[in-house]
Amino acid sequence: MSTTELSWHKSSYSSGDGDSCVEIATSPSAVHIRDSKDRQGPRLIIPADAWNAFLSYATRHAT
């Protein structure tokens, strides 16, 4: 799957005024993260198992 075929979703925590817009897209092997204000800019690509470990950690430590 190329990054042009990804289905991007904006974070529900992103503000509506355009200041902090994070989007993610998932593929079978990774999670892709980008700034929606700079769609052609740099992206983070995190292996799916590392993302799942992060979510598990964040859920346990959420306040």
C-alpha positions in Angstrom: 0.0 0.0 0.0 1.5 3.4 -1.0 1.0 6.4 1.2 -1.2 8.0 -1.5 -3.7 5.2 -1.0 -4.0 5.7 2.7 -7.3 6.8 4.3 -6.4 9.7 6.7 -8.4 10.6 9.8 -8.1 13.8 11.8 -7.7 13.4 15.6 -10.8 14.2 17.6 -8.4 16.2 19.9 -7.4 18.5 17.1 -8.8 22.0 17.5 -11.2 23.4 15.0 -9.2 26.6 14.5 -6.4 24.9 12.6 -3.7 25.2 15.3 -3.1 21.6 16.2 -4.3 19.1 13.5 -3.0 15.6 13.6 -4.1 13.0 11.2 -3.4 9.2 11.2 -3.8 6.5 8.7 -3.4 2.8 9.3 -2.1 0.0 7.1 -1.7 -3.6 8.0 1.9 -3.1 9.2 2.1 0.5 10.4 0.4 3.7 11.6 1.2 6.8 9.6 1.0 10.2 11.4 1.1 13.7 9.8 0.3 17.3 10.4 -2.8 18.0 8.4 -1.7 21.6 7.7 1.4 20.3 5.9 0.2 17.1 4.1 3.3 16.9 2.0 5.6 17.5 4.9 7.3 14.9 7.1 5.4 11.9 8.5 6.0 9.5 11.3 5.6 5.8 10.4 5.3 3.6 13.4 5.2 -0.2 13.2 1.8 -1.6 14.2 3.2 -3.5 17.2 4.9 -0.5 18.6 1.7 1.6 18.2 -0.3 -1.0 20.0 2.2 -1.1 22.8 2.0 2.8 23.0 -1.8 2.7 23.1 -1.7 0.1 25.9 0.7 2.2 27.9 -1.2 5.4 27.3 -4.5 3.8 28.4 -3.0 2.5 31.6 -1.5 5.9 32.5 -4.2 8.2 31.3 -5.5 10.7 33.9 
